[in-house]
Amino acid sequence: MVLQQPTTAAGRAGLARLLDAPGRTLLATDLDGTLAPIVDDPQQAYVPPDAVRALGRLSARLGTVAVVTGRPVEDALRLAALEGAPGLGGLRVLGQYGVERWDAATGEVVAPPPHPGVEQARSALPDLLARLDLTDTHVEDKGRALALHVRRLAEPDRALARLREPVAALAARLGLVVEPGKLVLELRAPGTDKRAAVESLLEGGQLDTVVYAGDDLGDLAAYAAVEDVRRAGGAGLLLCVVSADPTDLERGADLVLAGPDGLVGWLDDLADTLGAD
């Protein structure tokens, strides 16, 4: 076992700090495209058991292990079989970009009431898609957000381009924001993103090193949170998981890994390096 090293000086410093003081480290990871492969049906994006085991091994050695995802907490728990998973009694899951919060210690989800604009968007989208002749667009209803997936369409890139302006106009009218991703546009409430989610996991000051793994545009906000930690004198390691589709996240990453399998392999190697069971 040889732990793959970051390609940047800041990343190598972050890994060194982690290995020196693992108990002061936060490991946070996205779910889709990071722990789980991207698939046509979002409800079938299961996290492999090896990924859950790797997180469980590290949880005993690190300060905090968390999943930070745009999905509802309920989806994340189901797709990854996280409830009651060995070693993950201290796991935290932040869903819908941090709006929903779940702690394995209590098993409870804490969240504010849904934004009223989401219900209005739910009613407006069928007509909008019909006007654009894009009724085959898959609308994933996340309860507090609506994700428009075009991956299944014959010309997904063209469909996404046609959707951008009218979806942005709808969001502006209803007081929502649009979160772009890989062949998806998501309508959600403003005020919460993965930057704020990661910052909330650092409250209390006990953690001063952050490892974040992501794969898509929504993870840029989490990367910014890690950069803030670095500027404040802490350390960070930015992991980018790349599958078939290229991602803008690579430019800011300290280490690029090949797909969810590459991330799981790296996490297992880290656990071995730390002497985790």
Buried (B, 14 or more C-beta within 10 A) or exposed (E): EEBBEBEBEBBBBBBBBBBEBBEBBBBBBBBBBBBBBBEEEBEEBBBBEBBBBBBBBBBBBBBBBBBBBBBBBBBBBBBBEBEEBEBBEBBBBBBBBBBBBBBBEEEEBEBEEBBEBBEBBBEBBEEBBEEBEBEEBBBBEBBBBBBBBBBEBEEBEEBBEBBEEBBBEBBEEBEBBBBBBBBBBBBBBEEBBBBBBBBBBBEEEEBBBBBBBBBBBBBBBBBBBBBBBBEEEBBBBBBBBBBEEEBEBEEBBBBBBEBBBBBBBBBBBBBEBBEBE
